[in-house]
Amino acid sequence: MKIFWKNRLWLAALCVSGLLCASVPARAQSTSLKIGVVDLKKVFDNFYKTAESDSKFKQEAEDMDKELKSMVADARKAQEEYQKLFDSANDQAISADERAKAKQAAEDKYRDLANRKDAVDQYNRQAAAKLDEEKRKRTEDLVSEIREHLTVMAKAGSYNVVLDTSGESANRVPVVLYTSGLQDLTEALLKDLNLGAPASFVPPSSTNSANGNPPGK
């Protein structure tokens, strides 16, 4: 569920690259620019509110999946009941009257089964659409909050431009191919964002490093 909004995240992230560019006056362009860099993917992944959002999203998805499984189980039960009624309607060992009753009951059960299957399909589509929209909205809100903090930090440090080193182009290659001697704001931004984090919060990158894995893997 984390894959479908990945491109949207990076598109939103790329906006950070030009966050201050549009407001740079013409006179500043004639002088040396102060440029900073930030790994927005690392910031996003290690922001405590991202972890909280993912946890809530996971719970919602699990609740929907539980409901869907319940509906599927009911449909399967209806399928079994229909099959029994269908068999009875064609059982020559019982009276014609009993077969007629079984046939009518089978027809009623078939309509019920069809309705249940339609309900399962509809719920599945609506649940997927709701989760997609929920994930998109939460991602946008988180990126927006990160940008607000970065804007304050960039202005306080008199930066003219801040580049996102994790941003990718439409061809899925890094937008920023090389940097040297530029101030990396990643850790400072993360520290600022996680000031309100609960004591139990452990950044994923810290967990990965402790396990001998590079951050983001």
C-alpha positions in Angstrom: 0.0 0.0 0.0 3.0 2.2 0.2 3.9 1.9 -3.4 1.0 3.6 -5.2 1.6 7.0 -3.7 5.4 6.9 -4.0 5.6 9.0 -7.2 3.2 11.5 -5.7 5.4 11.9 -2.7 8.5 12.6 -4.8 6.6 15.0 -7.0 5.5 16.8 -3.9 9.0 16.5 -2.5 10.5 18.1 -5.6 8.5 21.2 -4.8 11.0 21.7 -2.0 13.8 22.1 -4.5 12.1 25.3 -5.8 10.6 26.3 -2.5 12.6 29.5 -2.3 13.7 29.9 -5.9 10.5 31.7 -7.0 11.0 34.3 -4.3 14.7 35.0 -5.0 14.9 38.6 -6.1 16.8 39.5 -9.3 19.6 41.3 -7.2 20.3 38.0 -5.4 20.8 36.2 -8.6 23.7 38.4 -9.5 25.5 37.5 -6.2 26.5 34.2 -4.8 23.6 32.0 -3.7 23.5 30.2 -0.4 22.4 26.7 -1.3 21.4 23.9 1.1 20.5 20.3 0.5 18.1 17.9 2.3 17.3 14.2 1.9 13.5 14.5 1.9 12.9 10.8 1.7 15.0 10.2 4.9 13.1 13.1 6.6 9.7 11.8 5.6 10.6 8.2 6.6 12.0 9.2 9.9 9.4 11.8 10.9 7.5 10.5 13.9 4.1 11.6 12.4 4.8 9.4 9.4 5.1 6.4 11.7 1.9 7.4 13.5 0.1 7.9 10.1 1.3 4.6 8.8 0.1 2.8 12.0 -3.4 4.4 11.7 -3.5 3.6 8.0 -2.5 0.0 8.6 -5.2 -0.4 11.2 -7.9 1.0 8.8 -6.7 -1.3 6.1 -6.8 -4.3 8.5 -10.4 -3.4 9.6 -11.5 -3.1 6.0 -9.9 -6.4 5.2 -11.6 -8.1 8.1 -15.0 -6.8 7.0 -14.3 -8.0 3.5 -13.3 -11.4 4.7 -16.5 -11.6 6.7 -18.6 -10.7 3.7 -16.7 -13.3 1.6 -17.3 -16.0 4.2 -21.1 -15.2 4.2 -21.1 -15.4 0.5 -19.4 -18.8 0.5 -22.0 -20.0 3.1 -24.8 -18.8 0.8 -23.1 -20.6 -2.1 -23.1 -23.9 -0.1 -26.8 -23.4 0.9 -27.7 -22.8 -2.7 -25.9 -25.9 -3.8 -27.8 -28.0 -1.3 -31.1 -26.5 -2.4 -30.2 -27.0 -6.0 -29.4 -30.7 -5.4 -32.6 -31.2 -3.5 -34.6 -29.6 -6.4 -33.2 -32.3 -8.6 -33.4 -35.2 -6.2 -35.7 -37.8 -7.6 -35.8 -39.6 -4.3 -38.1 -36.9 -2.8 -41.6 -36.0 -3.8 -42.4 -33.6 -6.6 -43.9 -31.2 -4.0 -40.7 -31.2 -2.0 -38.6 -30.7 -5.2 -40.8 -27.7 -6.1 -40.3 -26.1 -2.7 -36.5 -26.8 -2.9 -36.5 -25.3 -6.4 -38.2 -22.1 -5.2 -35.9 -21.9 -2.2 -32.9 -22.4 -4.5 -34.0 -19.5 -6.8 -34.4 -17.2 -3.8 -31.0 -18.2 -2.5 -29.4 -17.7 -5.9 -30.7 -14.1 -5.9 -29.4 -13.6 -2.4 -26.0 -15.1 -3.5 -25.8 -12.8 -6.5 -26.6 -9.8 -4.3 -23.9 -10.8 -1.8 -21.3 -11.2 -4.6 -22.2 -7.8 -5.9 -21.9 -6.3 -2.4 -18.4 -7.9 -2.0 -17.2 -6.5 -5.3 -18.6 -3.0 -4.5 -17.1 -3.0 -1.0 -13.7 -4.1 -2.4 -13.7 -1.2 -5.0 -14.9 1.4 -2.5 -12.4 0.3 0.2 -9.5 0.4 -2.3 -10.6 3.9 -3.4 -11.0 5.1 0.1 -7.6 3.8 1.2 -5.9 5.4 -1.9 -7.5 8.8 -1.1 -6.7 8.6 2.6 -3.1 7.7 1.8 -2.8 10.6 -0.7 -4.3 13.1 1.7 -2.1 12.0 4.6 1.1 12.1 2.5 0.2 15.6 1.3 -0.4 16.8 4.8 2.9 15.4 6.1 4.9 16.8 3.2 3.2 20.2 3.7 4.2 20.2 7.4 7.8 19.2 6.5 8.0 22.1 4.0 6.7 24.6 6.6 9.5 23.6 9.0 12.1 23.7 6.2 11.0 27.1 5.1 11.5 28.5 8.6 14.9 26.9 8.8 15.9 28.1 5.3 14.9 31.6 6.0 16.6 31.6 9.4 19.8 30.4 7.7 19.5 32.9 4.8 19.4 30.1 2.2 18.3 31.1 -1.3 17.8 27.5 -2.5 17.3 24.2 -0.9 17.6 21.1 -3.1 16.1 17.7 -2.4 18.8 15.1 -3.0 16.3 12.2 -2.9 14.1 13.7 -5.7 13.7 11.7 -8.9 12.9 12.7 -12.4 10.2 11.1 -14.6 12.9 8.7 -15.7 13.4 7.6 -12.1 16.9 9.0 -11.9 18.2 11.4 -9.3 17.5 15.1 -10.1 20.5 16.2 -8.1 23.4 14.2 -9.5 26.2 15.8 -7.5 26.8 18.1 -4.6 30.0 19.2 -2.9 30.5 21.6 0.0 26.8 22.3 0.5 25.1 22.5 3.9 23.1 19.3 4.5 20.0 20.3 6.5 18.6 16.8 6.8 19.5 16.0 10.4 18.7 19.5 11.7 15.3 19.3 10.0 14.6 15.9 11.5 15.6 17.0 14.9 13.2 20.0 14.7 10.4 17.9 13.4 10.8 15.2 16.0 10.9 17.5 19.0 7.3 16.4 19.9 7.9 12.7 19.3 6.9 10.3 22.0 9.7 8.7 24.1 8.9 5.3 22.5 9.6 6.5 19.0 12.6 5.0 17.3 13.4 6.3 13.8 13.5 3.6 11.1 17.0 4.6 10.1 18.3 4.1 13.6 16.8 0.6 13.6 18.3 -0.2 10.3 21.7 1.0 11.4 21.5 -1.0 14.5 20.8 -4.1 12.4 23.7 -3.4 10.2 21.5 -2.2 7.3 21.9 1.2 5.5 19.1 3.7 6.1 16.1 3.3 3.8 16.8 -0.4 3.2 
